[in-house]
Amino acid sequence: MKKVVICAEIGINFAFGEDPSKFMDNVKRLIDVASVAGCDYVKFQKRTPSLCVPEEQKSLPKSVPWRKEETTYFEYKLDSELGTDDYKEIDRYCDEKGIKWFASAWDKTAVDFLRGFETLLPNNKWGVMMKIPSAIITDLDLLEYARENCDFLIISTGMSTQKEIDIAIEVGQPDVVMHTNSTYPSPSNELNLDYIQYLKDISRGGDFSKSFDVGYSGHEFGLTTTIAATLLGANWIERHITLDRSLWGSDQIASVEPQGLIKLVKSIRDIELARGGYGPRKILDSELSKRKSLRGK
């Protein structure tokens, strides 16, 4: 059984407070949380706002806590976008804290940017790792470009039909396909965790030119269903994390707070230890003395 890879999605949850110069302090606090909890990776979002924000949304009014006057949605995206120096510091700090990082790429310029950073991949080799988020897996040109420019590619399936997912898998040839519901937060009755097994079946079925691992990216309240995803076959788990769900920001409410993240990681690791392996039952060493006292042999 493969070890479950646990990713703590920081995303844009560092963008809060009245002083943007403190955003990197928030980033480091979130990295600390993920490191202490025992996560394998922290993940960010990398966009080029001029390319990613639709024209009709750029001038929409937006109120943010770090600006006294109302601003625009485009300016908000510029404010909350981490740059080269920020990612160099993230790279250094993650190395100091013993945790790896990667990011979702929303456009080709973001792919080019992330190509400049390597991380330790799950196969213990160094390379470029990135994710294409659910919102844009139908951008086949971007999928193909990302595949050509990274060593390890992840995609998510939210908001997509099976046909769209099949095409994305064939074009992007991802290393991991993450099942997800893109509602924030996701209602439990719409999580459809059995789809994890469907993805595993089509990966093994030989319908695609490359097999892939299957993961689960959760946006629901609570931890139980995320933990259950590992029993259904997900060997990658991703959850958004936050310092406090009451903080300003669109993703905070569907995120996991520090104590919850610690519980999530420990629960997954306990399940890994408890599963053992498939096959006939054997007497455990710890049972031998009890067997002798109760059976006499």
C-alpha positions as CSV (number, residue, x, y, z in Angstrom):
1,M,0.0,0.0,0.0
2,K,1.4,3.4,-1.0
3,K,1.8,6.0,1.7
4,V,-0.8,8.7,1.5
5,V,0.7,12.0,0.3
6,I,-0.9,14.9,2.3
7,C,-1.0,18.4,0.8
8,A,-1.9,21.5,2.8
9,E,-3.4,24.0,0.4
10,I,-2.4,27.5,1.6
11,G,-3.7,29.0,-1.7
12,I,-4.7,32.7,-1.0
13,N,-5.5,32.2,2.7
14,F,-2.4,34.3,3.6
15,A,-4.1,37.4,2.2
16,F,-5.7,39.0,5.2
17,G,-5.1,41.8,7.6
18,E,-4.5,45.5,7.2
19,D,-0.9,45.4,6.0
20,P,0.0,43.5,2.8
21,S,3.7,43.7,3.9
22,K,2.7,41.1,6.5
23,F,1.4,38.6,4.0
24,M,4.7,36.7,4.0
25,D,4.5,36.5,7.8
26,N,1.1,34.8,7.3
27,V,2.5,32.5,4.7
28,K,5.2,31.4,7.1
29,R,2.8,30.8,9.9
30,L,0.7,28.5,7.6
31,I,3.9,26.7,6.5
32,D,4.7,26.2,10.2
33,V,1.2,24.7,10.8
34,A,1.6,22.2,7.9
35,S,5.1,21.3,9.0
36,V,4.1,20.6,12.6
37,A,1.1,18.6,11.5
38,G,3.4,16.4,9.4
39,C,2.1,17.3,5.9
40,D,4.2,16.3,2.9
41,Y,3.6,19.5,0.9
42,V,2.1,23.0,1.1
43,K,0.5,24.3,-2.1
44,F,-0.1,27.8,-3.5
45,Q,-1.9,29.3,-6.5
46,K,0.1,31.1,-9.2
47,R,-1.7,33.3,-11.6
48,T,-1.0,36.1,-14.0
49,P,-4.0,38.4,-13.2
50,S,-3.8,40.2,-16.5
51,L,-4.4,36.9,-18.2
52,C,-6.6,35.1,-15.7
53,V,-9.1,37.7,-14.7
54,P,-11.9,38.1,-17.3
55,E,-12.2,41.6,-18.7
56,E,-15.8,41.9,-17.4
57,Q,-14.6,41.2,-13.9
58,K,-11.5,43.5,-13.8
59,S,-13.4,46.7,-12.9
60,L,-15.9,45.1,-10.5
61,P,-15.8,46.8,-7.1
62,K,-14.0,45.0,-4.3
63,S,-13.5,45.9,-0.6
64,V,-10.4,44.5,1.1
65,P,-9.2,45.0,4.7
66,W,-5.8,46.4,3.6
67,R,-7.1,49.3,1.5
68,K,-9.1,52.2,3.1
69,E,-10.9,52.9,-0.2
70,E,-12.9,50.4,-2.3
71,T,-10.7,48.9,-5.0
72,T,-11.4,46.7,-8.0
73,Y,-11.3,42.9,-8.3
74,F,-8.3,43.2,-10.6
75,E,-6.3,45.3,-8.1
76,Y,-7.3,42.8,-5.4
77,K,-5.8,40.0,-7.4
78,L,-2.6,42.0,-8.0
79,D,-2.4,42.7,-4.3
80,S,-2.7,39.0,-3.3
81,E,-0.3,37.6,-6.0
82,L,3.1,36.4,-4.7
83,G,6.1,37.3,-6.8
84,T,9.6,35.9,-7.5
85,D,11.2,37.1,-4.3
86,D,8.2,35.8,-2.3
87,Y,8.6,32.3,-3.8
88,K,12.3,32.3,-3.3
89,E,11.7,33.0,0.4
90,I,9.0,30.3,0.4
91,D,11.5,27.8,-1.1
92,R,14.1,28.7,1.5
93,Y,11.7,28.6,4.4
94,C,10.1,25.3,3.4
95,D,13.6,23.8,3.2
96,E,14.3,25.1,6.7
97,K,11.1,23.6,8.0
98,G,11.5,20.2,6.3
99,I,8.4,20.4,4.1
100,K,8.1,20.6,0.3
101,W,5.9,23.0,-1.8
102,F,4.3,23.3,-5.2
103,A,1.6,25.4,-6.8
104,S,-1.4,25.4,-9.2
105,A,-0.6,27.1,-12.5
106,W,-3.5,29.1,-14.0
107,D,-1.8,30.2,-17.2
108,K,1.3,29.6,-19.4
109,T,3.2,32.4,-17.8
110,A,2.6,30.8,-14.4
111,V,3.8,27.5,-15.8
112,D,7.0,29.3,-17.0
113,F,7.4,30.8,-13.5
114,L,7.0,27.6,-11.6
115,R,9.4,25.8,-14.0
116,G,12.1,27.8,-12.2
117,F,11.6,25.9,-9.0
118,E,12.2,22.2,-8.2
119,T,10.9,20.2,-5.4
120,L,11.5,16.6,-4.1
121,L,8.9,14.5,-5.9
122,P,7.1,11.5,-4.4
123,N,9.5,9.2,-6.3
124,N,12.4,10.8,-4.3
125,K,13.8,12.5,-7.4
126,W,14.0,16.3,-7.8
127,G,11.9,17.9,-10.4
128,V,9.2,20.5,-11.3
129,M,5.8,19.8,-9.9
130,M,2.6,21.7,-10.5
131,K,-1.2,21.3,-10.6
132,I,-3.8,22.4,-13.1
133,P,-7.0,23.4,-11.1
134,S,-10.5,22.2,-11.8
135,A,-11.6,25.5,-13.3
136,I,-9.3,25.2,-16.3
137,I,-8.8,21.5,-17.1
138,T,-10.8,22.2,-20.3
139,D,-7.9,24.5,-21.5
140,L,-6.2,21.7,-23.4
141,D,-3.5,24.0,-24.7
142,L,-2.5,24.9,-21.2
143,L,-2.7,21.2,-20.1
144,E,-0.3,20.2,-22.9
145,Y,2.0,23.1,-22.1
146,A,2.1,22.2,-18.5
147,R,2.9,18.5,-19.2
148,E,5.7,19.5,-21.5
149,N,7.2,21.8,-18.9
150,C,7.0,19.8,-15.6
151,D,8.1,16.5,-14.3
152,F,5.0,15.8,-12.1
153,L,1.5,17.0,-13.0
154,I,-1.7,16.9,-11.0
155,I,-5.2,17.8,-12.1
156,S,-8.5,18.1,-10.3
157,T,-12.0,17.1,-11.6
158,G,-14.4,19.6,-10.1
159,M,-17.1,21.2,-12.3
160,S,-16.4,18.8,-15.1
161,T,-18.2,16.1,-17.0
162,Q,-16.7,12.7,-17.4
163,K,-16.0,13.4,-21.1
164,E,-14.1,16.6,-20.2
165,I,-12.1,14.6,-17.6
166,D,-11.3,11.8,-20.0
167,I,-10.0,14.3,-22.6
168,A,-8.0,16.2,-19.9
169,I,-6.4,12.9,-18.8
170,E,-5.5,11.9,-22.3
171,V,-4.0,15.3,-23.2
172,G,-2.4,16.1,-19.9
173,Q,-1.3,12.6,-19.0
174,P,-1.3,13.5,-15.3
175,D,0.5,11.7,-12.6
176,V,-2.4,12.3,-10.2
177,V,-6.1,12.9,-10.7
178,M,-7.8,14.5,-7.7
179,H,-11.5,13.9,-7.2
180,T,-13.2,17.1,-5.9
181,N,-16.4,19.0,-5.5
182,S,-15.7,22.6,-6.2
183,T,-18.4,24.0,-3.9
184,Y,-17.0,25.9,-1.0
185,P,-18.0,24.4,1.4
186,S,-19.2,21.1,-0.2
187,P,-22.3,19.4,1.2
188,S,-21.7,15.9,2.4
189,N,-24.4,14.4,0.2
190,E,-22.7,15.7,-2.9
191,L,-19.2,14.5,-2.2
192,N,-19.6,11.2,-4.2
193,L,-16.6,9.6,-2.6
194,D,-17.2,6.3,-4.6
195,Y,-16.0,8.2,-7.7
196,I,-12.5,7.7,-6.3
197,Q,-12.9,3.9,-7.0
198,Y,-14.2,4.7,-10.5
199,L,-11.0,6.8,-11.2
200,K,-8.8,4.0,-9.9
201,D,-10.6,1.5,-12.2
202,I,-10.2,3.6,-15.3
203,S,-6.6,4.2,-14.5
204,R,-6.0,0.4,-14.3
205,G,-8.2,-0.4,-17.2
206,G,-5.7,0.6,-19.9
207,D,-8.0,3.2,-21.6
208,F,-5.4,5.9,-21.3
209,S,-1.8,6.0,-22.6
210,K,-0.6,6.5,-19.0
211,S,-1.8,5.3,-15.6
212,F,-2.2,7.7,-12.8
213,D,-2.6,7.8,-9.0
214,V,-5.9,9.0,-7.5
215,G,-6.4,11.6,-4.9
216,Y,-9.1,13.6,-3.1
217,S,-9.2,17.4,-2.6
218,G,-11.8,18.2,0.0
219,H,-13.7,21.4,0.5
220,E,-16.2,20.1,3.0
221,F,-16.7,20.9,6.7
222,G,-15.1,18.4,9.0
223,L,-12.5,15.7,8.6
224,T,-14.4,12.4,8.6
225,T,-15.1,12.3,4.9
226,T,-11.6,13.2,3.9
227,I,-10.2,10.5,6.1
228,A,-12.7,8.0,4.6
229,A,-11.4,8.9,1.1
230,T,-8.1,7.1,2.0
231,L,-10.0,3.9,2.7
232,L,-11.7,4.2,-0.7
233,G,-8.3,4.3,-2.4
234,A,-7.2,7.9,-2.5
235,N,-3.4,8.0,-1.9
236,W,-3.2,11.8,-2.3
237,I,-5.1,14.1,0.1
238,E,-5.4,17.9,-0.2
239,R,-7.2,20.3,2.1
240,H,-7.2,24.0,2.4
241,I,-5.7,25.3,5.6
242,T,-6.2,28.4,7.6
243,L,-5.1,30.0,10.9
244,D,-8.7,30.8,11.7
245,R,-11.9,30.2,9.6
246,S,-13.3,33.5,10.7
247,L,-10.5,35.5,8.9
248,W,-11.3,37.6,5.9
249,G,-11.1,35.7,2.5
250,S,-13.2,33.6,0.2
251,D,-11.5,30.3,1.0
252,Q,-11.2,30.5,4.8
253,I,-14.6,29.0,5.6
254,A,-13.9,25.7,3.8
255,S,-10.5,25.4,5.3
256,V,-9.0,23.3,8.2
257,E,-7.7,25.1,11.3
258,P,-4.4,24.0,12.9
259,Q,-5.8,21.6,15.4
260,G,-8.0,20.0,12.8
261,L,-5.0,19.6,10.4
262,I,-3.0,17.8,13.2
263,K,-6.0,15.5,13.8
264,L,-6.4,14.8,10.0
265,V,-2.7,13.9,9.4
266,K,-2.6,11.7,12.6
267,S,-5.9,9.9,11.6
268,I,-4.6,9.1,8.1
269,R,-1.2,7.9,9.5
270,D,-3.0,5.8,12.1
271,I,-5.2,4.2,9.4
272,E,-2.1,3.4,7.3
273,L,-0.6,1.6,10.3
274,A,-3.9,-0.2,11.1
275,R,-4.7,-1.5,7.6
276,G,-2.0,-4.1,7.6
277,G,-2.4,-6.0,4.3
278,Y,-4.8,-8.2,2.4
279,G,-4.6,-11.9,2.9
280,P,-5.3,-14.8,5.3
281,R,-5.2,-14.0,9.0
282,K,-2.0,-14.8,10.9
283,I,-1.5,-14.9,14.6
284,L,0.2,-11.7,15.8
285,D,3.2,-11.8,18.1
286,S,1.3,-9.7,20.6
287,E,-1.5,-12.4,20.7
288,L,0.8,-15.4,21.5
289,S,0.8,-15.0,25.3
290,K,-3.0,-14.5,25.4
291,R,-3.5,-17.5,23.1
292,K,-1.4,-19.6,25.5
293,S,-3.3,-18.4,28.6
294,L,-6.7,-18.9,27.1
295,R,-6.2,-22.0,24.9
296,G,-3.3,-23.6,26.6
297,K,-1.3,-23.7,23.4
